[in-house]
Amino acid sequence: MSTGKGQVVELILEDGCRHVRVSCPPNLIPSPGQYLLAGDTSDVPLPVPLFYTDSVPQGVTVGSWGHFIGAAQIPDSWHPGLELYLRGPLGRGFTLPLSARRVGLIALDTSPARLKGLIRPALKQDAAVVLVGHSSPENLPDDVEVHPFSSLYEILEWADYVACDVAREDLPQLREQLGRLNQPPVGKARPELSRNEAQILVHTPVPCGGIADCGVCAVSLKSDWKLACKDGPVFDWSDIFR
C-alpha cells in the first residue's frame, strides 16, 4: 500500500455511473477488484473509494458507486486538473487464471463497471467472455457476449472462471437464486465451482481502508466474518456460498 498524488484527467458518465480518469504513479494503480481512497485534501474526513474499471496510459479509470447510506461519491467539485491525494492499492482483487478460456462475468448491480477490468486481460489470453446482468452496458468490446440474468445457470455451467459483483445487501438474493441450482434442469448436473475458479466482489462501504478495523464493511462468510476493506472486497466463491 502506498500514498501519493494523482490528478483528475477526465470525468466520465457511463451506464448511469460517474467515473474518473486519473493520472498517477504506477505503484498506485489498483488491479481489477481493488480500490483506492481519494480526496482533494490529505485530511479529507470521508475519502472516496475508487474501484478499478480500466487501465489508461500513465494512469487508471476508476469509479465510485455511492448507493449505500453514508457512502462517499465522486464530488461535484472534482474537475479536470484537480490534484488528488491517493492511498492504495487496497484490498484483495480478482485473480484471473492463465488457463481460463471461458470467462463468465456476473453483475447484480445496475452497472458491471467493477468487472470490466477483467475483460481486456481475458481477451488477451484468447478467452471467450460472457457478461450476465440486468442491463446492456455501454462501450463493451464486440467480442463480449451479453446475456440476461435468466441465463445464470447456463453460464455457470459453461464457464471455467466466474467473477461476480454484488452489493452486500443483495447477497441473500443471490444465495436464493444459487440455491435453486440444487434442483437443476432434468438431465443436467449442478455446477460445482471450486475456490480457484470462481470469485465474488462484495461491494460495501470501506471508509477506513483497513486502518481502523471499524467493522462497517463486515461480510458474513460461511463460518465467520471478514472485513471487505482488507480481507476482500474479492472473496472466494466457496467462502460465501454453500
C-alpha positions in Angstrom: 0.0 0.0 0.0 1.3 3.4 -1.0 0.3 7.1 -0.7 0.9 9.7 -3.3 -0.7 12.3 -5.5 -2.7 12.0 -8.7 -4.6 14.3 -11.0 -8.1 14.2 -12.5 -7.7 13.9 -16.2 -11.4 13.4 -17.3 -14.8 12.9 -15.7 -17.0 10.3 -17.5 -20.7 9.3 -17.2 -21.2 5.8 -18.4 -24.1 3.3 -17.7 -25.5 6.0 -15.4 -22.4 6.0 -13.1 -19.7 8.5 -12.6 -16.1 7.6 -13.4 -12.9 9.5 -13.3 -9.7 9.1 -15.3 -6.8 9.7 -13.0 -3.1 10.1 -13.9 -0.9 8.7 -11.1 2.3 6.8 -10.4 2.3 3.0 -11.4 2.6 1.9 -7.8 -0.8 3.5 -7.1 -2.7 1.7 -9.9 -5.0 -1.0 -8.5 -5.8 -4.3 -10.1 -9.4 -5.4 -11.0 -11.3 -5.7 -7.8 -9.0 -3.5 -5.8 -9.7 0.2 -4.9 -8.0 3.5 -3.9 -9.1 6.0 -1.3 -9.0 9.5 -2.7 -9.6 13.1 -1.6 -8.8 16.6 -2.7 -7.0 17.2 0.6 -4.7 15.0 2.5 -7.0 15.0 5.6 -10.5 14.7 4.0 -12.7 13.1 6.6 -14.5 10.7 4.2 -12.3 9.8 1.3 -13.9 8.4 -1.9 -13.4 4.7 -2.6 -12.4 4.4 -6.3 -12.7 0.9 -7.9 -10.6 -0.1 -10.9 -12.5 -0.2 -14.2 -9.8 0.1 -16.8 -6.1 1.0 -17.4 -5.1 4.0 -19.4 -1.7 5.4 -20.3 0.0 6.8 -17.1 -3.0 6.1 -15.0 -6.3 4.4 -14.5 -10.0 4.8 -14.9 -11.9 4.3 -11.7 -15.4 4.7 -10.4 -17.3 5.2 -7.2 -20.8 3.9 -6.5 -22.3 5.6 -3.5 -25.7 3.9 -3.3 -25.1 2.9 0.4 -26.2 5.1 3.2 -23.2 7.3 4.2 -21.1 6.1 1.3 -18.9 8.7 -0.4 -19.4 9.6 -4.0 -17.3 11.4 -6.6 -17.8 15.0 -5.5 -19.4 17.5 -7.9 -16.4 19.8 -7.2 -13.9 17.4 -8.8 -12.8 18.7 -12.2 -10.0 18.0 -14.8 -6.7 19.2 -13.4 -7.7 18.7 -9.8 -4.9 17.3 -7.6 -5.9 14.2 -5.6 -4.4 12.6 -2.6 -4.4 8.8 -3.0 -3.9 5.8 -0.8 -3.7 2.3 -2.2 -4.0 -0.1 -3.9 -6.2 -1.5 -1.2 -7.9 -4.9 -0.7 -7.8 -8.2 -2.5 -8.6 -8.2 -6.2 -9.6 -10.8 -8.7 -7.2 -13.5 -9.9 -7.9 -14.5 -13.5 -6.3 -17.9 -14.1 -4.0 -18.0 -17.1 -5.7 -21.2 -18.1 -9.2 -19.7 -18.2 -10.7 -19.9 -21.7 -14.4 -19.4 -20.9 -14.9 -16.4 -18.6 -18.3 -15.6 -17.1 -18.9 -12.1 -15.5 -22.0 -11.8 -13.4 -23.2 -8.3 -12.4 -26.0 -7.9 -10.0 -25.6 -4.2 -9.8 -27.0 -1.8 -12.4 -23.5 -1.3 -13.8 -20.9 -4.0 -14.5 -18.1 -1.5 -14.3 -16.2 -3.2 -11.5 -16.0 -6.3 -13.6 -14.9 -4.6 -16.8 -11.3 -4.6 -15.8 -11.2 -8.4 -16.4 -12.4 -8.1 -20.0 -9.2 -6.9 -21.6 -6.8 -9.5 -19.9 -9.3 -12.3 -20.6 -9.5 -11.5 -24.3 -5.7 -11.1 -24.4 -5.4 -14.7 -23.3 -7.9 -15.8 -26.0 -10.7 -16.4 -23.6 -14.4 -16.2 -24.6 -16.2 -13.7 -22.3 -19.9 -13.6 -21.4 -21.4 -10.9 -19.3 -24.6 -11.7 -17.3 -26.6 -8.8 -16.0 -29.9 -6.9 -15.8 -28.9 -4.3 -18.4 -26.9 -3.9 -21.6 -23.8 -1.8 -20.7 -22.2 0.7 -23.0 -18.8 0.5 -24.7 -18.2 -3.2 -24.5 -15.8 -4.9 -27.0 -17.6 -6.6 -29.8 -16.1 -9.9 -28.7 -18.1 -9.8 -25.4 -21.5 -11.5 -25.3 -24.2 -10.1 -23.1 -26.8 -12.5 -21.6 -29.8 -11.8 -19.4 -29.7 -12.8 -15.8 -32.1 -15.7 -16.6 -29.2 -17.4 -18.2 -27.2 -17.6 -15.0 -27.4 -21.4 -14.7 -26.1 -22.0 -18.3 -23.2 -19.6 -17.8 -22.1 -21.1 -14.5 -22.2 -24.5 -16.3 -20.2 -23.2 -19.3 -17.5 -21.0 -17.6 -14.2 -22.3 -16.3 -13.8 -19.0 -14.4 -16.5 -16.8 -12.9 -16.3 -13.4 -11.4 -19.3 -11.9 -9.7 -20.1 -8.4 -8.4 -22.8 -8.0 -5.8 -23.7 -5.4 -3.2 -23.6 -6.8 0.4 -27.3 -6.3 0.9 -28.1 -8.3 -2.2 -26.1 -11.4 -1.1 -29.3 -13.1 0.3 -31.0 -12.6 -3.1 -28.0 -14.2 -4.9 -27.8 -17.0 -2.4 -31.5 -17.8 -3.0 -31.0 -17.8 -6.8 -28.0 -20.0 -6.5 -29.9 -22.3 -4.1 -32.2 -23.2 -7.0 -29.2 -24.9 -8.6 -29.8 -27.7 -6.1 -32.7 -28.6 -8.5 -31.1 -28.3 -11.9 -33.0 -28.9 -15.2 -33.7 -32.5 -16.0 -30.7 -34.3 -17.4 -28.2 -31.7 -16.1 -25.8 -31.8 -13.1 -25.5 -29.0 -10.6 -22.4 -26.8 -11.4 -19.8 -27.1 -8.8 -17.4 -24.2 -8.6 -14.1 -24.6 -6.8 -12.3 -21.8 -4.9 -9.8 -21.4 -7.7 -12.3 -20.9 -10.5 -14.9 -18.5 -9.0 -14.6 -15.3 -7.1 -17.1 -12.6 -5.9 -16.6 -8.9 -5.2 -18.8 -7.9 -2.3 -19.5 -4.2 -2.7 -19.9 -2.4 0.6 -18.7 0.9 2.2 -15.0 0.9 3.0 -14.5 4.2 4.8 -11.3 3.4 6.8 -9.5 1.5 4.1 -8.4 -1.2 6.5 -6.7 1.1 9.0 -9.3 1.3 11.8 -11.0 -2.2 11.7 -14.2 -0.2 12.2 -16.4 -3.2 11.0 -18.6 -1.1 8.7 -17.7 -3.4 5.8 -18.0 -6.7 7.6 -19.2 -9.6 5.4 -20.7 -12.8 6.7 -19.0 -15.8 5.4 -20.0 -19.5 5.9 -18.0 -19.8 9.1 -17.1 -16.3 10.3 -17.0 -12.6 9.5 -14.4 -10.9 7.3 -13.7 -7.2 6.6 -14.2 -6.3 2.9 -11.7 -3.4 3.2 -8.7 -5.7 3.6 -9.8 -9.4 3.5 -11.8 -8.6 0.4 -13.5 -7.0 -1.3 -13.0 -10.0 -3.6 -13.7 -13.3 -1.8 -13.5 -16.9 -3.0 -16.9 -18.1 -4.0 -16.7 -21.2 -1.8 -16.1 -19.0 1.3 -19.5 -17.3 0.8 -21.8 -19.8 -0.9 -22.5 -23.3 0.4 
